[in-house]
Amino acid sequence: MTGTDLESMTRQVKRLKREAAEAAMALHDVAEECPARWREIPEKAQAAYDRHVAYFESRQQLDVLEAAGS
């Protein structure tokens, strides 16, 4: 893997981390406005979960690539 590929993967991981944090905040916002927005909880929770899975999987791949490059 080239340095450019590693940089690209690093940017992707940072983007996914930001998206996961934003999804968690959206879920938090809905929870704060309960019971008015309780119907939104499953959708927001699934979105937060999916984004966190994507982030942690990418982070794991990046860790492997960084270890291989050492």
Beta strands, then each sheet from edge to edge (+ up, - down):
end
